């Protein structure tokens, strides 16, 4: 619920929480994927890169395909900061599901 907050500080705290507890609370983590996909289109490059980092840090194999799509979207981003986050995310996605290597 707090992921939808407009406050950057609140988003960072919620993102950190999700990163640490996603494996043990996978159902709650799955509910946030839609919000991360929306944040990938935000005007703020920090929010886009943070959303990608957290989304690819969620170690739930069922969302591997969504992670691949998010990385592909961010690789073409106009911001070098977001593209750098996408480059770092490739390894995380591959570690989660090596079959997604495209």
C-alpha positions in Angstrom: 0.0 0.0 0.0 2.8 2.4 0.8 4.6 1.7 -2.5 2.1 4.1 -4.2 3.2 7.0 -2.0 4.4 10.2 -3.8 7.1 10.7 -1.3 10.5 9.6 -2.5 11.7 8.8 1.0 8.7 6.6 1.8 9.2 4.8 -1.6 12.9 4.1 -0.7 11.9 2.7 2.7 9.3 0.5 1.2 11.6 -0.6 -1.6 14.2 -1.6 1.0 11.7 -3.5 3.0 10.5 -5.4 -0.1 14.1 -6.2 -1.1 14.8 -7.8 2.3 11.5 -9.7 2.8 10.4 -10.6 -0.7 11.4 -14.2 -0.5 9.6 -14.9 2.8 6.6 -12.8 1.9 6.3 -13.6 -1.8 2.6 -13.0 -2.0 2.9 -9.4 -0.8 5.9 -8.9 -3.1 3.8 -10.1 -6.1 1.2 -7.6 -5.3 3.6 -4.7 -5.8 4.8 -5.7 -9.3 2.1 -3.6 -11.0 3.3 -0.5 -9.0 6.9 -1.2 -10.1 5.8 -1.4 -13.7 4.1 2.0 -13.4 7.1 3.5 -11.6 9.3 2.4 -14.6 7.5 5.1 -16.6 7.8 7.8 -14.0 9.3 11.1 -15.1 12.0 11.0 -12.3 15.0 8.9 -13.3 15.7 8.0 -9.6 12.3 6.4 -9.3 12.6 4.5 -12.5 16.0 3.1 -11.6 15.0 2.3 -8.0 11.9 0.5 -9.3 14.0 -1.6 -11.6 16.6 -2.4 -8.9 13.9 -3.5 -6.5 11.9 -5.4 -9.0 15.0 -7.4 -10.1 16.0 -8.0 -6.5 12.7 -9.8 -5.8 13.9 -13.5 -5.9 10.6 -15.0 -6.9 10.9 -17.1 -10.1 7.4 -16.5 -11.2 8.1 -12.9 -12.2 11.3 -13.6 -14.1 9.6 -12.8 -17.5 8.3 -9.5 -16.1 11.8 -8.7 -14.9 13.2 -9.3 -18.4 10.6 -7.1 -19.9 11.4 -4.3 -17.4 15.2 -4.6 -18.2 14.5 -4.4 -21.9 12.4 -1.3 -21.4 15.0 0.4 -19.2 17.9 -0.4 -21.5 16.3 2.0 -24.0 15.7 4.7 -21.5 16.9 8.3 -22.2 18.7 8.5 -18.8 22.1 7.0 -18.5 21.4 6.4 -14.8 18.5 4.1 -15.7 20.5 2.3 -18.4 23.2 1.7 -15.8 20.7 0.2 -13.4 19.4 -2.0 -16.3 23.0 -3.2 -17.0 23.4 -4.2 -13.4 19.9 -5.9 -13.4 20.9 -8.3 -16.3 23.0 -10.4 -13.9 20.3 -10.5 -11.3 17.7 -11.7 -13.8 20.1 -14.3 -15.2 20.9 -15.6 -11.7 17.2 -16.0 -11.0 16.4 -17.8 -14.2 19.2 -18.6 -16.7 16.7 -19.7 -19.3 15.7 -16.0 -19.7 19.1 -15.3 -21.3 18.2 -13.5 -24.5 
